[in-house]
Every structure is written in C-alpha cells, then in structure tokens.
Amino acid sequence: MNNVNTIIVSLFLLSLCITTTTRAQDADIYPDMTGKTILITGSTDGLGREVATRLGMLGAHILIHGRNAERGAEVVAEIKSNGGSAQFYQADFGSLDNVRDMAEAIKRDYRRLDVLVNNAGLGSGFAGGERRESEDGYEMLFQVNYLAHYLLTELLLPTLKTSAPSRIINIASRSQIAIDFDDFNQENKHTGRKAYRISKLANVMHTFYHAELLQGTGVTFNTLHPASRMGTTMVLQTPGPVRSTIDEGADVVMYVVTSPDLVGRSGIYFEQFEEGRANDQAYDEVARERLDKMTREILGLSVRE
Ligand SMILES: NC(=O)c1ccc[n+]([C@@H]2O[C@H](COP(=O)([O-])OP(=O)(O)OC[C@H]3O[C@@H](n4cnc5c(N)ncnc54)[C@H](OP(=O)(O)O)[C@@H]3O)[C@@H](O)[C@H]2O)c1
C-alpha cells in the first residue's frame, strides 16, 4: 500500500472510532438497565424519543411523556417490539395542573423512580417567536421548559429519594442568557430566542442549586447540552442549518444517565461529554437563590428560609 492509501485507510478507521454509536452497539457500551424505572419528559419526539427507545433496549422500564397520545403509543409499541416495557403519560406542561396530575398518576403507579430526565421543551421558533402565555399566566417557554420541570421534580423527589442512588438530569442547552428578575415573565422586548435562552439558563440554575441541597441523599442532579442544532422538530421550526444528528445528542444523554463514572457526582453542567462553563449568572449564589425563591412562590411550594 502506498503512503496515500495508508493515510486514506487510517482516516477511515479514525472516522469509525469517532462516529456516533447506534442502538445495536449500546449493549456493548452502556450498563444493563434491567430493573430501573426511567421517566423521560418529551419522549414522543426528537431527542427524548431516541433516548427512550435506546434505554428501553437496555432493559429499563420507560415512562414516556408528551402531549401527543398517538406518537406516545407509537414509542411504547416500538419499545415493546424490541422486548422492552413502557407506559405513556399524557400531560401538557402549559398547564401546571396537568403536571400535578401526571406526578400523582406516576406516584400511584410506581413505588420507585431511578432516573428522571427533564427533556420536554419548546424552541425559539414556537408560535413563530411570538410571546404566548400558559394557562397559568406565564411566558410559555419559561413555563414548559423550566417551571413545569421544577414542579415535576419537586413532586417526584420523595420517590427519587426512596429509590436512591437515583439521578435527575435537566436537558439544558449552551444557548443561555441572564435572567432579568424585574421582567422574568418577559412582558418587554420578548423574542423567541431570548425566551429559549432564559429557560435553558433557568434549567442550569435549578440543577446547581438543588444538587447542593440534595447532597447526602443519594440523588444526583446534573445538566447538559446534548449537541447543537440536531435535526429535531424544534430546530426545523427555525431558520438555519442542521449541525448535528439526534444520535450525537442521544449519546451524551445516554452517558449522563447510565455512566458508572458519574456515580455520586452531582452539580455538573456537561457540554456534550466535557464539563462546561454555563452563563456567569449560574455561578452567582444570590441569583440562584433568588430564582429558587421566586419559582417556589409561583408554584405555591413552601419557601426555604
Ligand atoms: N435540538 C437541538 O439541537 C437541541 C440543542 C440543545 C438542547 N436541546 C434540548 O433538548 C430537548 C429536546 O429537544 P428536541 O430537539 O428533541 O425537541 P423536539 O423534537 O421538538 O421534541 C420536544 C418534545 O417535548 C414535548 N413537548 C413540547 N411541548 C410540550 C408541552 N407543552 N407539554 C408537554 N410536552 C411538550 C414534545 O411532545 P409532544 O409534541 O407530544 O407534546 C416532544 O416530545 C429540549 O429540552 C431542548 O431544549 C435541543
């Protein structure tokens, strides 16, 4: 083989090493998840759907969630056809009462929950970027992406604690912008992009604040940016190119959900597989505490002194 051919073959072999994993390879890479119960919000589509299917093939019982019951049934059927088990919960996170009902139903149906993946989300292209309010009166992305997940996590925390060691994972994004507490409901100068970035920083701040509170409970709480501009519904609602595959993002979620390396490790913001640096406001203790207090007041939860 001449030098040029050797280089071509080497590059091909290297590309095989760095390519994303497929569902068929998962069993060789990730631990067996038999006996684990895992809730993935927003698993009727996109990233959540892929992760749900892959975790189902590793033996976990998957709680599928979304608004669309038809797609929910499809995902459950796909997991079952691969030999796994799953159940669908329908809830619109634009309604906090829907979140409360879903948490009640899950607590009624299951005594343990090993992993909660807070993944459901609306993107910056929702309603063409126009400001919409939830039925509870909050800016829609702030509610669906952040408030609803804060409430769900809080309501399921007793079950996660009795199932410890357990994991909570907030799917955030590297797209973040500081929250203006005087206008958290974004009545002024609203844009879809700003609303998305605020909600994603709130996911990170929620993680950092609660990872500290949960120290010593056996419940870890981490957050991550999966990949940039995967070709999912929310990305296709906005102009601009697709830059990553859903598989690339799913590999990151699979790692943070399953990796034995992360046992006992909490309060980390992952940018894909590396520890990343979030927006500065996430490291401001006063801002984190302020967001938490404000959130608990909004949600009618007891406020810590
Ligand atoms: N795509 C990317 O490049 C990218 C990059 C960074 C971070 N992320 C994050 O990754 C997560 C998943 O995004 P994706 O790209 O996979 O989005 P997607 O394909 O648009 O899927 C969004 C999921 O959220 C659910 N959902 C949306 N609105 C809801 C509501 N009001 N109530 C309940 N469920 C709702 C949808 O279910 P129904 O349609 O059944 O309601 C769907 O299952 C999001 O948190 C996103 O911020 C994505």
The ligand as an ORCA input file, in Angstrom:
! r2SCAN-3c Opt
* xyz 0 1
  N     -32.451     20.071     19.078
  C     -31.328     20.610     19.493
  O     -30.382     20.859     18.705
  C     -31.142     20.920     20.951
  C     -29.959     21.566     21.354
  C     -29.770     21.825     22.703
  C     -30.729     21.428     23.611
  N     -31.874     20.811     23.204
  C     -32.875     20.419     24.203
  O     -33.228     19.057     24.013
  C     -34.557     18.832     24.497
  C     -35.355     18.048     23.465
  O     -35.475     18.846     22.308
  P     -35.727     18.240     20.857
  O     -34.825     18.978     19.954
  O     -35.719     16.759     20.887
  O     -37.218     18.794     20.603
  P     -38.474     18.207     19.814
  O     -38.079     17.174     18.827
  O     -39.235     19.402     19.355
  O     -39.281     17.430     20.970
  C     -39.841     18.133     22.035
  C     -40.568     17.178     22.950
  O     -41.166     17.969     24.016
  C     -42.555     17.705     24.060
  N     -43.291     18.928     24.363
  C     -43.262     20.106     23.676
  N     -44.134     20.985     24.221
  C     -44.722     20.356     25.269
  C     -45.724     20.735     26.208
  N     -46.330     21.937     26.168
  N     -46.094     19.827     27.142
  C     -45.535     18.606     27.179
  N     -44.584     18.183     26.316
  C     -44.191     19.052     25.359
  C     -42.941     17.159     22.682
  O     -44.005     16.258     22.820
  P     -45.478     16.463     22.151
  O     -45.268     17.003     20.795
  O     -46.065     15.075     22.211
  O     -46.142     17.376     23.094
  C     -41.675     16.402     22.274
  O     -41.720     15.081     22.765
  C     -35.140     20.219     24.799
  O     -35.085     20.446     26.198
  C     -34.186     21.169     24.088
  O     -34.142     22.446     24.699
  C     -32.106     20.544     21.895
*
